[in-house]
Amino acid sequence: MSDTTANSKRILVGVTGASGAPYAVAFLRRQLGDVYLALSNWGRMVMLEETGLQEDDLRPLVQKIFSDKDLANPFSSGSNTFDAMVIIPCSLTTMAKIASGIGDTLITRSAIVALKERRRLVMVVREAPWPTTAFENAARLSRDGVIVIPASPPFYHSPGTLDELVEQFVDKVVGVLGFEPRKKWREDAL
Ligand SMILES: Cc1cc2nc3c(=O)[nH]c(=O)nc-3n(C[C@H](O)[C@H](O)[C@H](O)COP(=O)(O)O)c2cc1C
């Protein structure tokens, strides 16, 4: 069941091998529009490590799962449109590739398509601490219009559980995509 009003959007989701797979699962569970998914090799590995889920377990949550090796995929070309692409979580490796124009996987190639076609691209980047190259790559992408979100969950809604913390962070990602977040800061004061 969708919990959004803008559910006709076509969204491409890339999951890479950074820590933060629970964010990806929570994002997919929101059922926002038509969601297509690709996991990198390390994305699959970290998904299993952090959530116990395999690619097949995610299948019911999405329209289709594509191989990250499939560079002949429709989304490798700018002729097939998607409204937004989200890389959640995004490794420093994937961010560096995209910032350098390297599109050797479906995730990186589609991100480059998003850049060249000026489509919304959101990257939930996770590493700690950051090497200088990460700041440089993030700045470069940000100047190109990419929304770079460090995977840093907020505490101001006083989450009682890990799931709540994850959901509140996913609200931020959902918000920048133009969907209604579940919780808003002091909305009742409006
Ligand atoms: C358990 C685990 C956790 C990892 N966490 C991170 C991370 O938080 N950030 C990061 O940039 N790389 C992390 N890595 C390393 C990436 O998986 C590695 O750089 C890989 O080449 C990324 O490739 P991809 O972007 O194509 O998935 C982690 C690797 C493992 C095995």
The ligand as an SDF file (V2000), in Angstrom:
LIG
                    3D

 31 33  0  0  0  0  0  0  0  0999 V2000
   30.3810   -4.8510    5.8620 C   0  0  0  0  0  0  0  0  0  0  0  0
   30.9360   -3.7800    4.9690 C   0  0  0  0  0  0  0  0  0  0  0  0
   30.6230   -2.4670    5.2450 C   0  0  0  0  0  0  0  0  0  0  0  0
   31.1010   -1.4390    4.4210 C   0  0  0  0  0  0  0  0  0  0  0  0
   30.7550   -0.1560    4.7120 N   0  0  0  0  0  0  0  0  0  0  0  0
   31.1610    0.8350    3.9050 C   0  0  0  0  0  0  0  0  0  0  0  0
   30.7340    2.1770    4.1570 C   0  0  0  0  0  0  0  0  0  0  0  0
   30.0050    2.4700    5.1030 O   0  0  0  0  0  0  0  0  0  0  0  0
   31.0900    3.1270    3.2620 N   0  0  0  0  0  0  0  0  0  0  0  0
   31.8650    2.8530    2.1690 C   0  0  0  0  0  0  0  0  0  0  0  0
   32.1420    3.7710    1.3960 O   0  0  0  0  0  0  0  0  0  0  0  0
   32.3060    1.5890    1.9220 N   0  0  0  0  0  0  0  0  0  0  0  0
   31.9590    0.5850    2.7550 C   0  0  0  0  0  0  0  0  0  0  0  0
   32.3630   -0.7030    2.4940 N   0  0  0  0  0  0  0  0  0  0  0  0
   33.2810   -0.9470    1.3690 C   0  0  0  0  0  0  0  0  0  0  0  0
   32.5600   -1.0330    0.0360 C   0  0  0  0  0  0  0  0  0  0  0  0
   31.6580   -2.1360    0.0470 O   0  0  0  0  0  0  0  0  0  0  0  0
   33.5830   -1.2010   -1.0840 C   0  0  0  0  0  0  0  0  0  0  0  0
   34.3320   -0.0090   -1.2170 O   0  0  0  0  0  0  0  0  0  0  0  0
   32.9620   -1.5850   -2.4090 C   0  0  0  0  0  0  0  0  0  0  0  0
   33.9600   -1.5890   -3.4020 O   0  0  0  0  0  0  0  0  0  0  0  0
   31.8660   -0.6380   -2.8250 C   0  0  0  0  0  0  0  0  0  0  0  0
   31.4520   -0.9880   -4.1300 O   0  0  0  0  0  0  0  0  0  0  0  0
   30.0140   -0.5260   -4.6640 P   0  0  0  0  0  0  0  0  0  0  0  0
   29.9430    0.9440   -4.4530 O   0  0  0  0  0  0  0  0  0  0  0  0
   30.0090   -0.9080   -6.1090 O   0  0  0  0  0  0  0  0  0  0  0  0
   29.0130   -1.2800   -3.8690 O   0  0  0  0  0  0  0  0  0  0  0  0
   31.9200   -1.7420    3.3140 C   0  0  0  0  0  0  0  0  0  0  0  0
   32.2190   -3.0840    3.0330 C   0  0  0  0  0  0  0  0  0  0  0  0
   31.7390   -4.0830    3.8480 C   0  0  0  0  0  0  0  0  0  0  0  0
   32.0880   -5.5110    3.5290 C   0  0  0  0  0  0  0  0  0  0  0  0
  1  2  1  0
  2  3  1  0
  2 30  2  0
  3  4  2  0
  4  5  1  0
  4 28  1  0
  5  6  2  0
  6  7  1  0
  6 13  1  0
  7  8  2  0
  7  9  1  0
  9 10  1  0
 10 11  2  0
 10 12  1  0
 12 13  2  0
 13 14  1  0
 14 15  1  0
 14 28  1  0
 15 16  1  0
 16 17  1  0
 16 18  1  0
 18 19  1  0
 18 20  1  0
 20 21  1  0
 20 22  1  0
 22 23  1  0
 23 24  1  0
 24 25  2  0
 24 26  1  0
 24 27  1  0
 28 29  2  0
 29 30  1  0
 30 31  1  0
M  END
$$$$
